[in-house]
Amino acid sequence: MGEQSSGLAANAAKRSRGSGGRSTAAASGRDAAGRGAGAAGKAPGSAGKAAGGQPSESRTALVRRARRINRELAEVYPYAHPELDFEDSFQLLVATVLSAQTTDLRVNQTTPALFAAYPKPEDLATADPERVEELIRPTGFFRAKTRSIIGLAAALRDEHDGEVPGTLEELVKLPGVGRKTAFVVLGNAFGRPGITVDTHFGRLVRRWKWTAETDPDKVEAAVGALFPKSDWTMLSHRVIFHGRRICHARKPACGACPIAPLCPAYGEGETDPDKAEKLLKYEKGGHPGQRLNPPRSYLEAGGRPAPPLGAATGKAG
């Protein structure tokens, strides 16, 4: 992409900073997708394409474009954060295990009662499995998840003095904990960089042509090679935020996307700005978020807390 087109994307993104409102997001997407295309003399989504649609992007160009996208996303989502409610590393570990095959919203609506009953690993390790199953039933797969969280709590009690270990090697030995869960905990509870390859992350990085890999470990390696290690944790949050709010799986809101000039997949979704605006979710669409207790920066940007379990909800994803 030319510098002029990239600059337009940056300006569009900056206009959306500090506001979670629907109109601002749509306006910035309109500027980036429309004016960016005209000024650069190419259609949004032409990044990395040569005549005839064949890939032409060099490794250097890919790195530059990927890092530009990360910078734009930092402007659009300065409040990006993990969307699981937690107060300590143990709560984050359990919540992340529970988040498999369900939404963070559902986990956040479920864990207050779980942690009130079992605040420490020692408590959960000796819990009645049937009681735990009832508490976490809303998250789905509750029997397998019960075995995992009671098992990891027992391992923490017996092998780690009741503390969550701070290394990848030790975390992945715990029941129900894989690399994705481990990196969530390391990045957000211990400040150690890691890339979280969830469904949204994998889908977007393939859509952006950062990698064609589908195996999470290979995606992690390929994307990690494009960025300084210090960027990995926040990059994960920003990409996931964008996937949940604008770049949806079935119908991305291309016409409201501030990074349209940098996206080779522009046009896969709705390009009409007004129609795209209606597809925005969470704070970008004027709906509640996923956390019952979101960080202040999210609230100050126009975000709204999620409702408790049983209350009416906004759009989720």
C-alpha positions in Angstrom: 0.0 0.0 0.0 1.1 3.5 -0.7 1.9 5.9 2.1 -1.1 8.2 1.1 -3.6 5.3 1.4 -2.1 4.3 4.7 -2.3 7.8 6.0 -6.0 8.0 5.2 -6.5 4.8 7.2 -4.6 6.3 10.1 -6.7 9.5 10.0 -9.9 7.5 9.9 -8.8 5.4 12.8 -7.9 8.5 14.8 -11.4 9.9 14.3 -12.8 6.8 16.0 -10.5 7.1 19.1 -12.2 7.9 22.3 -15.7 7.0 21.0 -17.5 3.7 21.1 -20.4 5.2 19.2 -21.9 3.6 16.1 -21.8 6.7 13.9 -18.1 7.4 14.5 -17.1 3.9 13.6 -19.1 4.0 10.4 -17.8 7.4 9.4 -14.2 6.3 9.8 -14.9 3.2 7.8 -16.5 5.3 5.1 -13.5 7.6 4.9 -11.0 4.7 4.8 -12.8 2.6 2.3 -14.0 5.3 0.0 -11.5 8.2 0.1 -8.6 5.8 0.6 -9.4 4.0 -2.6 -9.7 7.1 -4.7 -6.6 8.8 -3.4 -4.4 5.8 -3.8 -5.8 5.0 -7.3 -6.7 1.5 -6.3 -9.6 -0.3 -4.7 -9.6 -1.1 -1.0 -8.5 -4.6 -0.6 -5.9 -4.4 -3.4 -3.0 -4.7 -0.9 -0.8 -7.6 -1.8 -2.4 -8.1 -5.2 -0.9 -7.7 -8.7 -2.7 -7.6 -12.0 -4.9 -10.6 -12.5 -5.3 -11.0 -8.7 -2.0 -12.9 -8.1 -0.2 -12.3 -4.9 2.8 -10.0 -5.3 3.6 -8.9 -1.8 7.2 -9.3 -0.7 8.1 -10.4 2.8 9.2 -6.8 3.7 5.9 -5.4 2.4 3.9 -7.9 4.4 5.7 -7.0 7.6 5.1 -3.3 6.9 1.5 -3.8 6.1 0.9 -6.0 9.1 2.5 -3.5 11.5 0.5 -0.7 9.9 -2.7 -2.6 10.6 -1.6 -3.1 14.2 -1.0 0.6 14.6 -4.4 1.4 13.1 -6.1 -1.0 15.4 -4.3 0.6 18.3 -5.9 3.9 17.3 -9.4 2.3 16.9 -9.2 0.2 20.1 -7.0 2.0 22.6 -9.0 0.3 25.3 -8.5 -3.3 24.0 -8.3 -5.8 26.8 -9.0 -9.4 27.7 -12.8 -9.8 27.7 -12.9 -12.1 30.7 -13.6 -10.8 34.1 -10.9 -11.7 36.7 -9.3 -10.5 39.8 -6.2 -12.7 39.9 -4.3 -15.3 37.9 -6.4 -18.2 39.3 -9.7 -16.6 38.2 -8.3 -15.8 34.8 -7.0 -19.4 34.4 -10.4 -20.9 35.3 -12.4 -18.4 33.2 -10.2 -19.1 30.2 -10.7 -22.9 30.5 -14.5 -22.3 30.8 -14.5 -20.0 27.7 -14.0 -23.0 25.3 -16.9 -23.4 22.9 -18.9 -20.5 24.4 -18.7 -16.7 24.6 -16.8 -14.6 27.1 -20.1 -13.0 28.0 -21.5 -16.3 29.2 -18.4 -17.1 31.2 -18.5 -13.6 32.8 -22.1 -14.1 33.8 -21.3 -17.5 35.3 -18.0 -17.1 37.2 -19.2 -14.7 40.0 -21.2 -17.5 41.6 -18.4 -20.0 41.0 -15.7 -17.8 42.5 -17.9 -16.8 45.4 -18.3 -20.5 46.3 -14.7 -21.5 45.5 -12.4 -18.5 45.8 -9.1 -20.4 46.0 -7.6 -23.4 44.3 -7.8 -25.3 47.6 -11.5 -24.7 47.7 -12.2 -25.8 44.2 -9.9 -28.8 44.5 -12.2 -30.3 47.1 -15.5 -29.2 45.6 -18.5 -31.5 45.0 -18.4 -32.1 41.2 -22.2 -32.1 40.9 -22.3 -28.6 42.6 -19.7 -27.3 40.2 -21.5 -28.7 37.2 -24.6 -26.8 38.2 -22.8 -23.6 38.6 -21.0 -23.7 35.3 -23.8 -25.4 33.3 -24.5 -22.2 31.3 -21.0 -22.4 29.7 -21.7 -25.8 28.0 -19.7 -29.0 28.1 -20.1 -28.6 31.9 -19.1 -32.1 32.9 -15.8 -32.0 31.0 -15.1 -28.5 32.2 -15.8 -29.5 35.8 -13.3 -32.3 35.6 -10.7 -29.8 34.1 -11.1 -27.0 36.6 -11.3 -29.3 39.6 -8.2 -31.2 38.3 -6.2 -28.0 37.6 -7.2 -26.7 41.1 -5.9 -29.9 42.7 -2.7 -29.7 40.6 -2.2 -26.1 41.8 -2.7 -27.1 45.4 -0.5 -30.2 45.3 2.3 -29.2 42.9 2.5 -25.4 43.0 1.6 -24.4 46.6 -1.8 -23.1 45.5 -0.2 -20.6 43.1 -0.6 -20.4 39.3 2.7 -21.0 37.7 4.2 -18.3 35.5 5.8 -20.4 32.7 4.3 -21.9 29.5 5.9 -25.3 30.3 4.2 -25.6 33.7 0.9 -24.2 32.6 0.3 -26.6 29.7 0.8 -29.5 32.1 -2.4 -28.5 34.0 -5.7 -30.3 33.1 -7.6 -28.5 30.4 -4.8 -26.0 29.7 -3.4 -25.7 26.2 -1.1 -23.1 24.6 -3.9 -20.6 23.9 -5.1 -20.6 27.6 -1.5 -20.5 28.8 -0.7 -17.4 26.7 -3.9 -15.6 27.9 -2.7 -16.2 31.5 0.9 -15.3 30.8 0.1 -12.1 28.9 -2.6 -10.8 31.2 -1.7 -12.0 34.6 2.1 -12.1 34.4 2.9 -9.5 31.7 4.7 -12.0 29.6 4.1 -11.6 25.8 2.2 -14.2 24.0 -0.1 -14.6 20.9 -3.6 -15.9 21.6 -4.9 -17.7 18.6 -8.6 -18.1 19.0 -11.2 -18.4 16.3 -11.4 -14.6 15.6 -7.6 -14.2 15.5 -7.0 -17.1 13.1 -9.8 -16.0 10.9 -8.6 -12.4 10.6 -5.0 -13.1 10.0 -5.9 -15.4 7.2 -8.3 -12.8 5.8 -5.5 -10.2 5.9 -3.1 -12.7 4.2 -0.6 -12.6 7.1 -0.6 -16.4 6.9 -2.4 -19.2 5.2 -1.9 -21.6 8.1 -4.8 -23.1 9.9 -3.1 -25.0 12.8 -3.1 -22.6 15.8 0.6 -23.4 16.7 1.6 -22.6 13.1 -0.5 -19.4 13.0 1.2 -18.3 16.3 4.6 -18.9 14.8 3.9 -17.2 11.5 2.3 -14.1 13.0 4.8 -13.8 15.8 7.5 -13.6 13.2 5.9 -10.4 11.8 6.0 -8.4 15.1 8.3 -7.6 17.9 7.7 -9.9 20.9 6.7 -6.9 23.0 3.6 -6.4 20.7 2.2 -9.9 20.9 -0.3 -9.6 23.8 -1.9 -6.3 22.8 -1.9 -7.3 19.1 -3.9 -10.4 20.1 -6.4 -8.2 22.0 -6.8 -5.7 19.1 -7.3 -8.4 16.4 -9.9 -10.2 18.5 -11.7 -6.9 19.3 -11.8 -6.1 15.6 -13.1 -9.6 14.7 -15.9 -9.4 17.3 -17.0 -5.8 16.4 -16.4 -5.2 12.7 -14.7 -8.0 10.8 -17.3 -10.7 11.4 -17.0 -14.2 10.0 -20.1 -14.4 7.9 -20.7 -10.7 7.0 -17.8 -8.4 7.8 -18.8 -4.7 7.9 -16.3 -3.6 5.2 -18.0 -0.3 4.7 -17.4 0.7 8.4 -13.9 -0.7 8.6 -11.1 1.9 9.3 -8.4 -0.4 7.9 -10.1 -1.1 4.6 -7.3 0.3 2.5 -4.9 -2.2 4.1 -7.1 -5.2 3.7 -6.8 -7.6 0.8 -10.2 -9.1 1.6 -12.1 -5.8 1.3 -15.5 -6.5 -0.4 -16.1 -9.9 1.1 -18.7 -8.2 3.3 -21.1 -5.3 3.2 -19.4 -2.3 1.6 -22.3 0.2 1.8 -21.5 2.4 4.9 -25.0 2.7 6.1 -25.7 -1.0 5.8 -22.3 -1.8 7.3 -23.0 0.4 10.3 -25.9 -1.8 11.3 -23.6 -4.8 11.5 -21.3 -3.2 14.2 -21.3 -4.9 17.6 -20.6 -4.1 21.2 -19.4 -0.5 21.9 -19.0 0.2 18.1 -22.7 -0.6 17.6 -24.0 1.0 20.8 -24.5 -2.4 22.6 -23.2 -3.7 25.9 -19.8 -5.4 26.0 -18.9 -8.8 27.3 -17.5 -7.9 30.7 -19.6 -7.2 33.7 -16.7 -5.3 35.2 -14.8 -3.7 32.2 -11.8 -1.5 32.6 -12.3 2.2 33.1 -10.7 3.0 29.7 -13.5 1.0 28.0 -16.2 2.8 29.8 -14.6 6.2 29.1 -14.6 5.3 25.4 -18.4 4.8 25.4 -18.5 1.1 26.3 -21.2 -0.4 28.5 -21.0 -3.2 31.0 -22.5 -6.6 30.2 -25.8 -7.5 32.0 -25.8 -10.2 34.6 -27.0 -13.7 33.9 -30.7 -13.7 33.0 -30.9 -10.1 32.0 -31.5 -8.8 28.5 -28.3 -8.8 26.4 -27.1 -6.8 23.3 -25.6 -8.4 20.3 -22.9 -10.9 21.0 -20.2 -12.6 19.0 
